[in-house]
Structure formats: C-alpha cells, structure tokens
Amino acid sequence: MLISFVIPCYRSAKTLGNVVEEIQNMMREHSEYDSEIILVNDCSPDNTFEVIESLTKKYGNITGIDIAKNSGQQCALMAGFRQAEGDLIIACDDDGQTPVDTSFRLIEKLFEGDYDVVCAKYENRGSRSLFRRLGTWADRTMVKVFLEKPDDFNTAIYFVAKRFVIEEITKYENPFPYWTGLLLRTTHNVGNVLVDQKDRAAGESGYTMRKLLSLWINGLTTFSIKPLRFATIAGSVLALIGFIIIVFLVIGKLVNADISVGWTSLIATNILVGGLIMLMLGMIGEYIGRIYISLNESPQYVIRRIIEKSDGKKED
C-alpha cells in the first residue's frame, strides 16, 4: 500500500527538512508500506524551493511542485492531491507544528472504524497568539453555522483520507477551493484522533488577517447560500420594523398634532438602513463576482515546474 504525504510549503526553508526527515524516519519503521512525499512550493519568497530541490536529490520518493504565483494553502493542497498516487493520502503542515509522527494513529483509526477520512483533533495546541486562537474559533463557528458540519467530528488540515475521497475532491476545478467544504460535500464518515500540536520551530504563521478573511469568504460563498438567506431575513425583519414604526408615527401624529418630526431619528434610521443595504449588495456582489471569475475559467494555480520523484537519487 502506498501512502502519499502532501505538504503545502510557504516560508518553510528552515523547517521543511526536519518535517521530511521525521516522515522518512517514521516510514522506515513501517516497511510494509511504500511512501511518497509531494512538496508544493506556493511561490514562497524565501528559498523554500531550493530546499525542496535538495530534498528531491537526497530522497528518491519526493516530488517537488513549484507554483508560479502565490495561490494559497487550499490551492496548493489541490495541486499536491492531483499529483498524489497513494492509496491513502495524508496532508500536513510544513512548519513542524503537525505531529506527523502520529500518522499511523490516524491510519489505525481509519481502518478500525471504517472511516473515509480521519482528522487530527488538537487537544493541546501549544503556545499560540490571541489572534490565532480567535481565528480558530471563528473558523469553527463559520463551518458549523454556514456549512452545517455535524457536531460529532472535527476537521483539520492534518488528516488521512482514502483515495476515492481525494479523487472526488480534485474534480472541483473552480478557483476557490475550500478543503472543509469539499470534504463535507463528499462524506460525513469522518473520525478524529486526539493529538498535541507542537510549537512552531521557526518563523511565524503565513496567515494574516487578510488571508484568514479571504479563506472564510471562500467557505461562506463557495459552499453555502446561507448568507443570502440571512440577507433576505434581515431585509424582511427591517421592513417589518419600519412598517410598525410608520404606523406608530402616523397614529401619534393624528392623536397629538404638536408632535414634531425628529431629524436625528430620521438620519440615524437612513444611515442604518443604508448601511445594511450596502452590506447586502456587497454580499450579492461577492457571489456574482465569483460566478464571473469561474466563468472566465481562472485557474486554481499555475505550475511552473515539477521535479518528479524518479528524478531524485535515493539516499543510501
């Protein structure tokens, strides 16, 4: 049985070698399995691809993919998935935080429970900034509310999946992939294994606030129409409130002719309603814009170069 490890790489020149070595050492202890590692350089501004090239020369089972422009972790995963040949596919991070040495705990759970996918569930996430903790909470809330994820399992980028799941996911060719949404529309037969996340070995997270917002918008607008339904509900509620206020104002004016029209309340109401209208128009525009970009067949990623695993020399 062949296991494919898919690792998106960005600013990981200092950590990637240790991650790969950890995988290689683990696989030597499980000689009953063959393995390959697909390293996807997401146009990293440092010398990450040079490190990938050196690793392909050191090990014979590594494929290096160089993406021409930064496309994001989700697109890099898709590039790696399409290159993977394994019966099982494992995805993990490049920063050393993923406890990749626990991969066979995930595999054992996969077969014991006859799951399609098994994801890590981090019991201890190590030292993280307040920003990252808030980001994780917001992402989980969004997935639960808008993508209707069941409560009985957790999703994470560190996972093992059977080949048919990955084959189904890679059929998605639109320019806005989102792993959790693609998983949830493929299967709900997902298990979890509790693991401890390691501290970052070097550098900082590549996820800025802008990138996190872009990721969440992908999840919201690509795999759910609930935001549009919420906009419809909010508009209906505001229209009802506005009608009730008008009725009270008319009755009040008929009962007491001395009541003057309030400019402050009028302006405040206009600003509130106008802001909500612009918000809803922006939401609709986001959906229309993504339809337009998809119709233009914008690619998920553009591959500059692939170093095939057969090109490398296996370590003695």
Secondary structure, 3 states (H helix, E strand, C coil): CEEEEEEEECCCCCCHHHHHHHHHHHHHCCCCCEEEEEEEECCCCCCHHHHHHHHHHHCCCEEEEEECCCCCHHHHHHHHHHHCCCCEEEECCCCCCCCHHHHHHHHHHHHHCCCCEEEEEEEECCCCCHHHHHHHHHHHHHHHHHCCCCCCCCCCCCEEEEHHHHHHHCCCCCCCCCHHHHHHHHCCCEEEEEEECCCCCCCCCCCCHHHHHHHHHHHHHHHCCHHHHHHHHHHHHHHHHHHHHHHHHHHHHHHCCCCCCCHHHHHHHHHHHHHHHHHHHHHHHHHHHHHHHHHCCCCCCCEEEEECHHHCCCCC
